[in-house]
Amino acid sequence: MHSPHFDNAFVRELPGDPDTAPGIRQVHGALYSRVDPTPVAAPRLLAWSAEMAERLGFSEDEVASQAFADVFGGNALLDGMQPYAANYGGHQFGHWAGQLGDGRAISLGEVVNAAGERWELQLKGAGPTPYSRTADGRAVLRSSVREFLCSEAMHHLGVPTTRALSLVGTGENVVRDMFYDGHPQAEPGAVVCRVAPSFIRFGNFELPASRGETELLRQLVDFCIARDFPHLVGEGEALYAAWFGEVCERTAETMAHWMRVGFVHGVMNTDNLSILGLTIDYGPYGWIDDYDPDWTPNTTDAGQRRYRYGQQPQVAYWNLSRLAGALSLLLPVEALQDGLRRYVDAYNVAERDSIARKLGLRECGDDDVELMQALREWLHRHQVDMTIFFRTLASVDIAQAQPDVEGFAEAYYDAELGATGEPALRAWLTRYAERARADAWPAEQRIARMNAANPRYVMRNYLAQQAIDRAEQGDPQGIAELLEVMRRPYQDQPGREAYAARRPEWARDRAGCSMLSCSS
């Protein structure tokens, strides 16, 4: 198998941990520790992204080879790889947690492909690092399937995200207590190779700032701007301010995308927010089925619901404020406040654009914001499937003075409750139809605009769980089948209607289909 061109700027230009011995430790004055993946018993390729493999220059024959499984299962290195684990901190559930770091992620290196794109390759579940604390650095199959699938599904939905190249079974078991309730079980292990231009997070900047390592912080900021934001020009505080402002805007746009498609991250700690505004670290995530702004998929957050769906934009602002606190060692408070205002402005613009597209309007005014809010309240009150409702809305005949409501029945989780809400739905549809007619768009144009914003297929938890169940029984084909559907989420796919159905009743409370833990 050929070796891509590696240009490992992070380890070349930034200070690393001088201690290369194994063992858990606090690492000061360094941004990473060199560590190799720990070999596994029997690496076997279970799934892969054809698009990502092509982008990285791997042929189908290479991907199918045992050498590929060896490398991306952690048993071998390609020429030019320089593995390391990053050192960072973070606020977890609103509290400063100190040093965290890559406890089960090991970056292999940075590939620069034929198009000049930089892609960092990172194995998750490849063994212990100096930041593993009391854990083993491994990952179970179920969480690995979820990360692999969601990374690619989010990309095809048009949401900024890290990508996934491969999913490799290890041939070994990993012991996990899924719900932290004293019932650990041995489960099949796996390794995901995730891919991104950069895996730098807010927490990378927070840790040196918390320790008063100002020059190390400055070195990381300078490096991040030069490598990951090369379009920014200038120097000193002006350049730093422009960079922070763009980080804020990128974060705002990603939050608007999450809200548009109904994605709930579940664990929005500052170490899980990307400096590039990518969706990063797919743990206990979930998809809104019946619309509920208070829903979180994370069992750890079940009481506080800090990371519930409806609060994600506010949490992102809070996290950016923590990043601003770290950068206050380098920037005056006024510049940081300007950046945070850019977040608010960018989110409001993105949210209005999302409303206009989801409702098929030319643009979104104040009355349209109220129209959408009234709809969301109705969806919540009557337990209506968000994805199915908005997709169905495109088929409403707005030429009718009182549009028909019968087509929405498939979106009701409680048929009786849904039926009681139909008079209010008729009233809302009447308002909506009048507003849509005012735009005087051809029907085809309005429908196309809506169908490009409202997916037919999303990566519902129960769909992922079905693929996991098959994989745990030795059949990984369900992963490929689900990925194939998620490659075209906005297109109707005849014969695949089951993938667009609302959550079945059996999945309402089943583990993996509703609530998940941070080890899921």
C-alpha positions, 0 to 999 in steps of 0.5 A: 500500500502506498503512503500519502504525503505527510506534512506533520506541521503540528508536531514539527512546529509546536513543543511536545512532551519531552517524556516519551515513557508510557504512563498517565501524567500531567503534561506542562509546557507542551501541546502534545505527547508522542505515542504509538497506537497499541496493536490489536489481535485481528484488525478487520475492515468493517466499513469505509467511506469511498468519498474520503478514501478517494480524497486521501488517494487510497484506491479500492484495492488498497482499502480492501487489503489487509495492510489497510486494516493493519494501519487503520486498526493501529497495528502498523504505520505508513512512512511519514506518520508521526503519531501523537495525542494532543494535550488540552483541557476543558469545561465539562458540564459548566465546570473547569475540568483541568487537563483532559487531552486525547485519552483514546484518540491518536493522530497519525499525521497530516496528509496533504493530498493531490488537491493541496488539501490538508487532512489530519488522520486520527484513530479513536480507540487505538489504545492508552495515551498519557491522557487516558486517566483511568481508562484503557484508550479503547472503544467499543463497536457500538460507539464506533459505528455511531461515530463512523455513520454520523460523521459521514451522514452529517457531511452529506446533510451539509453540516460542517463536520469531521469525516470518517475514513474507516471502521476497523474491528479489533478482534478483541473485547472491551469491557464497558459499563454502558450506563455506569450502573455497576453492570459492566459487560465485554463488548467487541472493540473497534477503531474509527479513523476520523479525518479533519483539516484540524482537530484543535478545540477550544480546550487546546487554548484553555489549558495553557491559559489556565496555567499561565503559559502565555507564550505557549498559548501565543505560539498555538494561536499563531500556528492555528492562524497560519495553518488553518486560517491562512486567508486572514492577513495582518498582525498582532492584536488586529489579526487575533481579533479577526481570527476570534471573530471568524471562529465565532461566526463559524460556530454560529453557522454550525449551530444553525445547521444543527437546529435546522436538521434536528441534531443534538450533540449531547456533550457540548463541553469546551473540549468538544467544540472545534476551532474550525466550527466543525461538529466534532466528537460524536458521543451521546448524540441524538436526533429529534424525533418528536419535536422537543426543545428540552430533549437531550440524548445524554444520560449524564445530562438527564437531570440538568439538561444543560445540553438539550436541543433548544439550548445548543446555540446558547451553550455555544455562546457560553463556550465561546465566552470561555475561549475568550477568557483564555484569549484575554491573555492576548487580546483586550476585552473589547476585541473579544466582546466584538467577536462574541457579538459577531456570534450573535449576529451570525447566528441570527442571520443563519437562523433566519436563512434557515427559517426561510429555506425550511418554509420555502420563503424568499426571505425571513422577516419578523413575522416569519420568525413568529410564524415559525415559533408558533409552528414549533410550539404546536409540534412540541405540544402534539408530539409531532415528528420534526423531520417528517412534518417539514418534508410533508409541508413542501407538498401542501397546496398553498393555492387552497384557502384552507390547506388539507391536514391529512398528509401530516398523520404519518408524523404523529407519535400519538394519533389521538393527541395529533388529531386534537391539534388539527384545528390549530394546524389548519389555522397555522397552515392557512396563515402559512399558505397566505404568506407563501402565496405572497412570494409569488414563486412557482410551486416547483421553485418553492418545493425545491427550496424546501426539499433542499433544506428539509431532509427526507432521511436523518441518522435516527438513533434507532436506525444506527442501533439496528446496524449495530445489532447486525454488526455485533452478530457478525454482519457489518453490511447494515452499516454500509446499507445505512450509509448508502441511504444517508449519502442522499438525505434530501432525495426521495429514494424509492424502496427505502421508505422505511429509513424515513419512517418515524421512530417505532414504539419499540425504540422509545425507551430502548438503550441506544435508541433514546438515551445514551451515556458518554461511553456509548 
